[in-house]
């Protein structure tokens, strides 16, 4: 079954301190849906992206890595008896 990923929200949450000084802090949320069975929301906090669009792109890259790693973990997972 196909999984749909949609951006749900992108919020500028203030400023965060970094080595470069104050940088923008963001919370990007994605909605994941697979038909009628699985619905999930994943929020990704990040800092440093100067614009709304750059924050979304950075969060999407992080989501891709996470989902790839989650797929690997699910394939290796076994219930203990």
C-alpha positions as CSV (number, residue, x, y, z in Angstrom):
1,X,0.0,0.0,0.0
2,X,1.1,3.5,-0.7
3,X,2.0,5.9,2.1
4,X,1.2,9.6,1.6
5,X,3.3,12.3,3.2
6,X,2.0,15.8,3.5
7,X,3.4,18.8,5.3
8,X,1.1,19.7,8.1
9,X,2.7,22.8,9.6
10,X,5.9,24.8,9.8
11,X,6.3,27.0,12.8
12,X,9.0,29.5,13.6
13,X,9.4,28.9,17.3
14,X,11.9,31.7,18.1
15,X,15.7,31.9,18.2
16,X,18.3,29.4,19.3
17,X,21.9,30.1,20.3
18,X,24.6,28.6,18.1
19,X,28.3,29.2,17.4
20,X,27.3,31.8,14.9
21,X,25.0,33.6,17.4
22,X,21.2,33.6,17.4
23,X,19.6,31.5,14.6
24,X,16.0,30.7,13.7
25,X,14.4,27.7,15.4
26,X,11.6,25.8,13.6
27,X,9.2,22.9,14.2
28,X,8.1,21.2,11.0
29,X,5.3,18.6,11.2
30,X,4.4,16.0,8.6
31,X,1.3,13.9,8.3
32,X,1.8,10.3,7.1
33,X,-1.2,8.2,6.0
34,X,-1.5,4.7,4.6
35,X,-5.1,4.1,3.5
36,X,-7.4,3.2,6.4
37,X,-4.9,1.5,8.6
38,X,-2.0,3.8,9.7
39,X,-2.0,7.5,10.4
40,X,1.0,9.2,12.1
41,X,2.2,12.7,12.7
42,X,6.0,13.4,13.0
43,X,7.3,16.7,14.2
44,X,10.9,17.6,13.6
45,X,12.6,20.5,15.6
46,X,15.5,22.1,13.9
47,X,17.6,25.3,14.0
48,X,19.6,27.4,11.6
49,X,17.4,27.5,8.5
50,X,16.8,31.2,7.7
51,X,13.6,30.7,5.8
52,X,10.3,28.8,6.0
53,X,11.1,26.9,2.7
54,X,14.7,26.0,3.8
55,X,13.3,24.7,7.1
56,X,10.9,22.5,5.3
57,X,13.6,21.1,2.9
58,X,16.0,20.4,5.8
59,X,13.2,18.7,7.8
60,X,12.2,16.6,4.8
61,X,15.8,15.3,4.4
62,X,15.8,14.4,8.1
63,X,12.4,12.6,7.7
64,X,13.8,10.6,4.8
65,X,16.8,9.4,6.8
66,X,14.5,8.6,9.8
67,X,12.0,6.6,7.7
68,X,14.8,4.7,5.9
69,X,16.4,3.8,9.3
70,X,12.9,2.9,10.7
71,X,12.3,0.5,7.7
72,X,15.6,-1.2,8.4
73,X,14.8,-1.5,12.1
74,X,11.3,-2.9,11.3
75,X,12.9,-5.5,9.0
76,X,15.3,-6.7,11.7
77,X,12.7,-6.6,14.5
78,X,11.6,-9.9,16.1
79,X,9.2,-10.4,19.0
80,X,10.8,-12.3,21.8
81,X,8.9,-15.3,23.1
